[in-house]
């Protein structure tokens, strides 16, 4: 079963596109965190999704949020993907899919494709949004909306 709103975001550590480890402990409890899981680097839908987060990254920064993308692609693949689209946030490599399983992200199309799911945790580390859709268009918008709502409450 996946994570649900109102629960604490789990602790995890993964390497990014530059080989540096990202630990959720660096962020959780200090500022909001947006974690989006996507199926694969360099695919049309995933490129649209990461570019939507890139194009609106300043809005996330203004709200004090950290944004990270996670897929099972290698650090090297992430490096090429991040460079090709000038991504200002970190892409984390979850090659063994342990973090995907920790979050309970389900596959799609009879589990043939890794799922696409976005989680937003507030500055206390409490999950405010779990958005699951294979349509890449709504993830960034839903994440921004959840962050704005978290600031109001």
N, C-alpha and C positions, 0 to 999 in steps of 0.2 A: 504494500500500500504506500502511496506517495505522501509527501508532506502536505499539510493543510494550513490555511491561514490560522493564526493564533498560536502556532507552535514555534519553537526556537529553531533557527537555522542551524544545521549541524556543522561541526568542525570538519575542515578538510584542508589538504595541502596538495597542490599540483604544480608542475613546472609550466612556465609560460613560453611564448615564442622565442624568448631570448635566453632560455635555460635557467632563469631565476625562479625560485619557488615562490608561489603565492600561498599564504596561509590565511584562512578566513579569520583567524584570531587577530590579524593585523587590522581588521575592519569592523568585525561584529562587536557591537556595543559602543562603537565610536562614531560611526556614521552609517547612513543607509547603504545597502548593498543590493545591486541588481545582478542576478546570475541568469544568463540565458544559455540553455542547452540547444545546440543545433546539430543537424545530421552530419554535414560534411563540408570541408573547405572547397572553394572554387566551383560550387554548383549554383545554378541560377537563383533558386529560392534562398539559399543561405547567404549568397552575395547580397541580395536585396535586403535581407534582415540585418546583416552586419553594417551595411551602408546606411540603413535607417538609424541605427544606434549611433554611427559615426556622425551623420548629418545633424543629429540632435544632441550630441555629446555635451555641448556647452550648457544646455538646459539641465542635464543631469548634474553637471559640475556646479551649477548655480544652486542646486538643492543639496549640495554636499555629498552626493552619492558616488560610490565606486561602481563601475560597470565592468563585468568580466563575461566573456563568452567561453563556453566549454564544448568540445567535441572529442571524439576518440582519435582524431588525426594527430600525427606526430608533431613535435616541436618544429621540425624543419618545414613541414607543410604549413603550420601556423605562421611561421616566419615569412614565407613567401606570400601567403594570403594577406597578412597584415601589411606587408610592404606594398603589395600590388594595389591595395585600396586605402592606403595611408590611415590605418586604424589607430586612434589615439588611446585605446583601451587594450587590456591584456587578453590574449586568447590562451586558455589553459588546455593542456594536453592530458586527456583522461583515457589513455590507450587501453587500459584494462577495464575500463567502464565502472570502476569501483565507486566513484563519486556520483555517476549517473544512477547507479543502484541505490546509493545512500539517500539520494533525493527521491527515489522511486519514480524516475522518469521512464515511462513505458515506450516501447517501440510502436511503430505504426505499420500499416499494411502487413498484417499477420506477423508482426515483429521482424520484418525483413529490413526495415529502415529504423535507425535510431530516432527517437521522438524529438519533437521540438517543444520545449517548455521553458517558461520564464518564471522566475521567483523574485519577489521584491521583499526585502527585510528592512524594517525601520531601523533607526539609530540604536535601538535596544536589542536588535537581533531577532525581533519577532516577525514572522512572515506575515505580510499584509496582502500579498497576491500570489496566486498560482494560476498561470495562464497556459493552457495546453491547446495548441492548434497547429496543424501542419501548414496553415497559411501564414507565411512569414510577415505579412503586412501589419498585423495587429499587435505584435509583441512589443515594439517600442512604444506605441501609443498607450497600451494598457499599463506598461511599466511607469511611464510619466504620470499617468492619471493616478495610479496607486501612490506614488511618491507625493503628489500634491495633496491627496486626501490624508496621508499620514502626517503631513505638516500641519494641517488644519486641526486634526484631533489631538 
